[in-house]
Amino acid sequence: MPRPALPGGPVSQSRGSVPNIGRHGRVEILATRDDSELSWVAVEGNGDILGLTLGGNMGACDVTVNAFMPDGSPVPFFQRQFAASLEHAGPPVFVAVFIVRRSGFLLVGTGQSVPVTPAPSPTAIGQAVAFEPDGSLDMSFAHHGVARFSSRMENPVWALPQPNGGVLIVGQTPYLQAGAKTRVLLDLLGMSNYGSVEAGYTHGPEHLELPLLGQSHPASEIPVSIATNGKVTIVVSSTADGKALMLVQLLG
């Protein structure tokens, strides 16, 4: 049975597809899970194009990264090496985003060994996995390419690059249903360029609460945007009556 594929391709300044990229300006992005969707796209320093797909079924979520050379052709052997690296380093159920590094990229997210259910799993953990441009593990990062930190199985999770090469990791505590008095909890955690958890916060990881102010729907659907410059983090959300809610957090 053929694997599903998602169409994709670069766009020129005139808004048309670039004909000399891939096949007629399009490339196929491998989707290995049910209900897969293209979640993140980035360009590495060497010009390679990365695409991250997220998919799953019955609580068994997983991520796949596709890598293409500037001409749209797949990076040789990348898919095989990436799959083997992630199977070795990552949990079976994994939700993540990536950050392009000076060489290669970093997958940052949360996972656990069993499918997601309403009951929290004791196997839930946060992980940052570093990859070389060819899809193999970057053994110079943390412990054999993998940094682990205490975290619940969260979706969404954000990973924001810092000026010093580190990463600000933000996870949202999941709720089955959000009520009028529920507050969304955001966990902020700093990680160095080498994979160590930074003690850059006053008392370790920070916890920010966002009031929903009357909203009543799954918390995963609450619109939240996050940005940082390494010194200040801004969180923007919205209330039930359509008003914007902005929270500014000083780091350190």
Phi, psi and chi 1 to 4 in degrees:
 res  aa     phi    psi   chi1   chi2   chi3   chi4
   1 MET       -  123.6 -173.8  173.2 -179.2      -
   2 PRO   -67.4  145.6   24.4  -34.6      -      -
   3 ARG   -73.6  144.6  -68.0  177.7  173.9  176.0
   4 PRO   -68.9  155.4   26.0  -33.8      -      -
   5 ALA  -137.1  146.9      -      -      -      -
   6 LEU  -106.2  133.5  -56.1  174.7      -      -
   7 PRO   -74.6  147.8   28.4  -34.1      -      -
   8 GLY  -167.7  159.8      -      -      -      -
   9 GLY   178.2  156.7      -      -      -      -
  10 PRO   -71.6  158.2   26.1  -32.7      -      -
  11 VAL  -121.2  136.7  177.2      -      -      -
  12 SER   -79.6  174.0   67.0      -      -      -
  13 GLN   -64.0  -21.7  -67.2 -178.7   -5.6      -
  14 SER   -88.1    8.4   61.4      -      -      -
  15 ARG    74.7    5.8  -61.0 -174.8 -179.1 -178.9
  16 GLY   -96.8  158.8      -      -      -      -
  17 SER   -68.6  150.2   60.8      -      -      -
  18 VAL   -81.5  113.2 -179.0      -      -      -
  19 PRO   -68.2  -24.2   24.3  -33.6      -      -
  20 ASN   -90.9   13.3   60.8  -20.1      -      -
  21 ILE  -106.9  125.2  -62.6  -65.9      -      -
  22 GLY    62.2 -138.7      -      -      -      -
  23 ARG  -109.8  110.4 -176.3  177.5 -178.9 -178.0
  24 HIS    55.6   37.2  -54.7  -59.9      -      -
  25 GLY    82.5   10.8      -      -      -      -
  26 ARG  -132.4  151.1  -65.5  179.3  179.6  -88.2
  27 VAL  -129.5  153.7  -64.2      -      -      -
  28 GLU   -95.7  131.2  -73.2 -169.8  -13.2      -
  29 ILE  -105.3  121.3  -60.1  171.8      -      -
  30 LEU   -65.8  130.6 -178.1   65.7      -      -
  31 ALA  -122.4  111.5      -      -      -      -
  32 THR   -94.8   -8.1   59.3      -      -      -
  33 ARG  -118.1  160.4  -71.6  -79.0 -172.3  171.7
  34 ASP   -65.5  152.3  -65.1  -21.2      -      -
  35 ASP    53.2   38.5  -59.7  -35.8      -      -
  36 SER   -73.9  146.8  -69.0      -      -      -
  37 GLU  -142.4  145.3   61.4  178.9   21.7      -
  38 LEU   -74.5  117.3 -177.3   63.2      -      -
  39 SER  -103.8  -36.7  -58.1      -      -      -
  40 TRP  -140.9  143.9  -65.3   85.3      -      -
  41 VAL  -134.6  139.2  176.4      -      -      -
  42 ALA  -152.2  162.7      -      -      -      -
  43 VAL  -120.1  125.6  179.0      -      -      -
  44 GLU   -76.7  167.7  -66.0 -174.3  -80.2      -
  45 GLY   -61.8  -27.3      -      -      -      -
  46 ASN   -86.0    4.0   60.7    1.8      -      -
  47 GLY    95.1   -9.3      -      -      -      -
  48 ASP   -64.9  147.0  -73.4   -9.3      -      -
  49 ILE  -106.7  130.2  -56.3  167.0      -      -
  50 LEU  -111.8  139.5  -60.8  175.3      -      -
  51 GLY  -133.3  127.5      -      -      -      -
  52 LEU  -107.4  127.6 -177.9  147.2      -      -
  53 THR  -112.8  143.1   59.7      -      -      -
  54 LEU  -122.0  133.2  171.9   65.7      -      -
  55 GLY  -160.7  175.5      -      -      -      -
  56 GLY   163.1 -179.0      -      -      -      -
  57 ASN  -156.8  139.8 -169.6   13.9      -      -
  58 MET    55.1   41.6  -58.0  -62.9  -69.8      -
  59 GLY    80.7    4.1      -      -      -      -
  60 ALA  -102.4   83.4      -      -      -      -
  61 CYS   -89.4  151.9  -55.5      -      -      -
  62 ASP  -158.3  162.2 -161.5    7.1      -      -
  63 VAL  -119.5  153.0  -66.3      -      -      -
  64 THR  -137.4  138.5  -61.1      -      -      -
  65 VAL  -113.8  132.3  173.9      -      -      -
  66 ASN  -108.2  141.8  -69.1 -102.4      -      -
  67 ALA  -126.7  131.5      -      -      -      -
  68 PHE  -126.6  144.3  -57.0   91.9      -      -
  69 MET   -74.6  166.3  -66.5 -171.7  -71.1      -
  70 PRO   -54.8  -24.7  -28.7   36.0      -      -
  71 ASP   -86.8    3.0   64.4   -3.2      -      -
  72 GLY    92.7   -6.1      -      -      -      -
  73 SER   -81.2  146.7   58.6      -      -      -
  74 PRO   -61.1  143.4  -21.0   33.0      -      -
  75 VAL   -65.7  124.7  173.8      -      -      -
  76 PRO   -55.0  130.6  -24.8   34.5      -      -
  77 PHE    64.2    4.8  -51.1  110.8      -      -
  78 PHE   -61.2  -49.3  175.4   89.0      -      -
  79 GLN   -60.4  -41.5 -154.2   64.1   50.3      -
  80 ARG   -65.3  -44.8 -177.2 -165.6  -50.9  169.0
  81 GLN   -70.7  -37.8  -67.1 -174.2  129.3      -
  82 PHE   -64.2  -45.7  170.5   80.0      -      -
  83 ALA   -61.3  -42.3      -      -      -      -
  84 ALA   -66.7  -40.0      -      -      -      -
  85 SER   -65.5  -44.9  -62.4      -      -      -
  86 LEU   -68.6  -35.8 -169.4   59.0      -      -
  87 GLU   -64.5  -34.8 -177.2  177.2    0.7      -
  88 HIS   -76.6  -36.3  171.4   74.0      -      -
  89 ALA  -104.3  -26.9      -      -      -      -
  90 GLY  -102.8  159.0      -      -      -      -
  91 PRO   -71.8  157.2   25.7  -33.2      -      -
  92 PRO   -59.1  -36.6  -23.5   33.5      -      -
  93 VAL  -107.8  119.0  177.9      -      -      -
  94 PHE  -145.7  128.7 -164.9   34.6      -      -
  95 VAL  -120.2  124.0  175.4      -      -      -
  96 ALA  -151.7  165.2      -      -      -      -
  97 VAL  -125.0  170.9  -65.1      -      -      -
  98 PHE  -128.2  159.1   61.2   53.9      -      -
  99 ILE  -127.6  130.2  -72.1 -179.3      -      -
 100 VAL   -76.7  129.9  173.4      -      -      -
 101 ARG  -103.4 -178.2  -50.8  174.5   75.1 -156.5
 102 ARG   -58.1  -36.1 -178.1  172.1  -60.9  177.9
 103 SER  -141.1  117.8  176.9      -      -      -
 104 GLY    86.4 -158.0      -      -      -      -
 105 PHE  -150.9  167.9   61.8   96.2      -      -
 106 LEU  -122.8  126.8 -167.0   68.3      -      -
 107 LEU   -95.3  123.4  -94.3 -174.2      -      -
 108 VAL  -125.5  127.1 -178.5      -      -      -
 109 GLY  -174.2 -162.5      -      -      -      -
 110 THR  -129.4  153.6   51.9      -      -      -
 111 GLY  -159.9  177.0      -      -      -      -
 112 GLN  -158.6  171.3   57.5 -168.8   40.0      -
 113 SER   -89.9   -6.8   61.5      -      -      -
 114 VAL  -128.4  158.6  -65.0      -      -      -
 115 PRO   -57.4  153.2  -26.5   35.5      -      -
 116 VAL   -74.0  130.6  179.9      -      -      -
 117 THR  -132.7  171.2   64.9      -      -      -
 118 PRO   -58.4  -28.4  -26.4   35.3      -      -
 119 ALA   -84.0  129.9      -      -      -      -
 120 PRO   -60.0  142.1  -20.0   31.8      -      -
 121 SER   -95.5  133.7  171.2      -      -      -
 122 PRO   -68.0  -11.1   23.5  -32.9      -      -
 123 THR   -88.4   -1.3   64.9      -      -      -
 124 ALA   -61.8  138.3      -      -      -      -
 125 ILE  -156.6  152.7 -166.2  171.6      -      -
 126 GLY   -95.4  144.3      -      -      -      -
 127 GLN  -142.6  142.9  -75.7 -160.1  168.1      -
 128 ALA  -121.9  121.0      -      -      -      -
 129 VAL  -117.6  124.7 -173.5      -      -      -
 130 ALA   -98.4  134.4      -      -      -      -
 131 PHE  -122.2  146.4  -66.6   86.7      -      -
 132 GLU   -77.7  164.6  -60.9  -77.2    3.9      -
 133 PRO   -57.3  -23.6  -27.2   36.3      -      -
 134 ASP   -90.3    3.6   63.4   -2.2      -      -
 135 GLY    95.9   -5.8      -      -      -      -
 136 SER   -83.1  164.3   60.4      -      -      -
 137 LEU   -72.4  142.7  -71.7  175.7      -      -
 138 ASP   -87.8   98.3  178.5   -0.8      -      -
 139 MET   -69.0  -12.1  -66.2  -61.8 -177.7      -
 140 SER   -81.2   -8.5   66.4      -      -      -
 141 PHE   -95.3  125.7  178.3   82.8      -      -
 142 ALA    48.9 -130.5      -      -      -      -
 143 HIS  -104.3   98.5 -177.7   67.0      -      -
 144 HIS    56.4   38.9  -59.5  -59.0      -      -
 145 GLY    92.1   -1.5      -      -      -      -
 146 VAL  -129.2  129.5 -176.4      -      -      -
 147 ALA  -114.4  131.3      -      -      -      -
 148 ARG  -116.0  147.2  -66.1  180.0  173.2   86.4
 149 PHE  -147.5  155.8   51.1   92.8      -      -
 150 SER   -68.6  125.1  176.6      -      -      -
 151 SER  -165.7  149.2 -179.9      -      -      -
 152 ARG   -77.9  168.4  -67.1  171.7  -72.6  -89.9
 153 MET   -74.6  106.0  177.9   68.9 -174.1      -
 154 GLU  -122.2  146.2  -62.6  164.2  -27.3      -
 155 ASN  -154.1  117.7 -175.9   25.5      -      -
 156 PRO   -86.1  166.9   31.2  -36.0      -      -
 157 VAL  -131.1  139.2   61.2      -      -      -
 158 TRP  -113.1  145.7  -66.1  -91.3      -      -
 159 ALA  -130.6  115.6      -      -      -      -
 160 LEU  -114.1  122.8  -51.2  176.2      -      -
 161 PRO   -67.2  144.8   24.3  -32.8      -      -
 162 GLN  -108.5  155.7  -57.0  -66.1  -76.2      -
 163 PRO   -58.5  -28.1  -25.4   35.0      -      -
 164 ASN   -86.6    8.0   61.6    0.0      -      -
 165 GLY    92.1   -6.6      -      -      -      -
 166 GLY   -82.3 -171.6      -      -      -      -
 167 VAL  -136.0  136.5 -178.3      -      -      -
 168 LEU   -99.5  119.2  173.7   64.6      -      -
 169 ILE  -103.6  128.2  -57.7  168.7      -      -
 170 VAL  -125.3  122.7 -175.8      -      -      -
 171 GLY  -118.3  147.7      -      -      -      -
 172 GLN  -108.0  123.5  177.7  174.8  -50.5      -
 173 THR   -64.6  127.1  -61.3      -      -      -
 174 PRO   -77.5  142.4   28.4  -32.9      -      -
 175 TYR  -126.8  140.2  -72.6   97.9      -      -
 176 LEU   -67.5  -41.3  -67.9  179.1      -      -
 177 GLN  -146.9  134.1 -170.9   73.6   16.5      -
 178 ALA   -98.9  128.4      -      -      -      -
 179 GLY  -101.8 -177.7      -      -      -      -
 180 ALA   -64.5  -28.7      -      -      -      -
 181 LYS  -103.7    3.6  -64.6 -177.2  179.4 -179.8
 182 THR   -73.1  145.7  -56.9      -      -      -
 183 ARG  -119.6  129.5  -68.9  174.3  177.7  -94.7
 184 VAL   -73.2  131.9  173.1      -      -      -
 185 LEU  -104.6  122.9 -178.4   64.1      -      -
 186 LEU  -108.0  129.3  -60.6  178.9      -      -
 187 ASP  -103.3  126.1  -63.2  -30.6      -      -
 188 LEU  -110.6  132.3  -78.4   71.6      -      -
 189 LEU  -141.8  132.8  179.1   72.7      -      -
 190 GLY   -97.3  142.3      -      -      -      -
 191 MET  -134.2  137.2 -179.0  171.1  -70.5      -
 192 SER   -76.5  171.6   74.0      -      -      -
 193 ASN   -63.0  -19.3 -173.5   42.3      -      -
 194 TYR  -101.8    2.8  -58.1  101.9      -      -
 195 GLY    96.3    7.1      -      -      -      -
 196 SER   -92.0  142.9   59.5      -      -      -
 197 VAL   -72.4  123.5  176.1      -      -      -
 198 GLU   -81.6  141.8  -67.3 -177.7  -31.0      -
 199 ALA   -94.1   48.3      -      -      -      -
 200 GLY   -88.1    0.9      -      -      -      -
 201 TYR  -108.1  158.3  -58.0   99.7      -      -
 202 THR   -58.2  -45.2  -53.5      -      -      -
 203 HIS  -131.1   47.9  -58.9  -69.4      -      -
 204 GLY    83.3 -150.2      -      -      -      -
 205 PRO   -59.4  142.8  -22.8   33.6      -      -
 206 GLU   -92.4  151.1  -72.3  -74.4  -13.6      -
 207 HIS  -126.9  119.1  -53.5  -76.2      -      -
 208 LEU  -110.9  137.4  -55.1 -178.1      -      -
 209 GLU  -110.6  134.1  -70.3 -173.1  -13.4      -
 210 LEU  -115.2  119.8  -63.3  178.9      -      -
 211 PRO   -72.7  138.6   26.0  -33.5      -      -
 212 LEU   -85.8  -22.7  -54.1 -173.0      -      -
 213 LEU    53.7   54.1  -56.0 -179.2      -      -
 214 GLY    98.9   -6.3      -      -      -      -
 215 GLN   -69.8  146.4  -68.7  178.2  -29.8      -
 216 SER  -143.4   86.0 -177.2      -      -      -
 217 HIS  -164.3  170.4   48.6   69.6      -      -
 218 PRO   -53.3  133.7  -27.3   35.6      -      -
 219 ALA   -62.1  -26.0      -      -      -      -
 220 SER   -65.9  -16.1   60.6      -      -      -
 221 GLU   -96.5   -1.5  -62.5  179.9    5.8      -
 222 ILE   -72.9  125.1  -64.3  170.8      -      -
 223 PRO   -69.1  122.2   25.3  -32.9      -      -
 224 VAL  -136.5  131.1  177.1      -      -      -
 225 SER  -124.5  143.9  -63.2      -      -      -
 226 ILE  -134.0  138.0  -59.7  175.5      -      -
 227 ALA  -142.6  154.6      -      -      -      -
 228 THR  -151.9  152.8 -177.7      -      -      -
 229 ASN  -115.3   13.5   63.1   -0.6      -      -
 230 GLY    94.7  -18.2      -      -      -      -
 231 LYS  -117.9  -33.5  -63.1 -179.7  179.5  179.2
 232 VAL  -130.7  136.3  176.5      -      -      -
 233 THR  -112.9  132.1  -64.4      -      -      -
 234 ILE  -114.4  127.3  -61.2  177.7      -      -
 235 VAL  -115.0  126.5 -179.1      -      -      -
 236 VAL  -120.6  130.1  179.2      -      -      -
 237 SER  -137.6 -166.5 -175.2      -      -      -
 238 SER  -141.5  156.9   63.7      -      -      -
 239 THR  -100.4  174.1   61.5      -      -      -
 240 ALA   -63.8  -27.8      -      -      -      -
 241 ASP   -92.1   13.6   56.9    4.1      -      -
 242 GLY    87.6    4.0      -      -      -      -
 243 LYS   -83.9  147.1  -65.5 -178.7 -179.9  179.0
 244 ALA   -78.3  145.6      -      -      -      -
 245 LEU  -125.9  118.4  175.0   67.3      -      -
 246 MET  -120.4  133.3 -176.7  170.8   70.8      -
 247 LEU  -123.9  128.2 -177.0   86.5      -      -
 248 VAL  -109.9  127.6  179.2      -      -      -
 249 GLN  -123.6  124.0  173.5   78.1    6.4      -
 250 LEU   -80.9  129.7  -65.9  175.0      -      -
 251 LEU   -85.3  144.9  -59.7 -179.5      -      -
 252 GLY    98.8      -      -      -      -      -
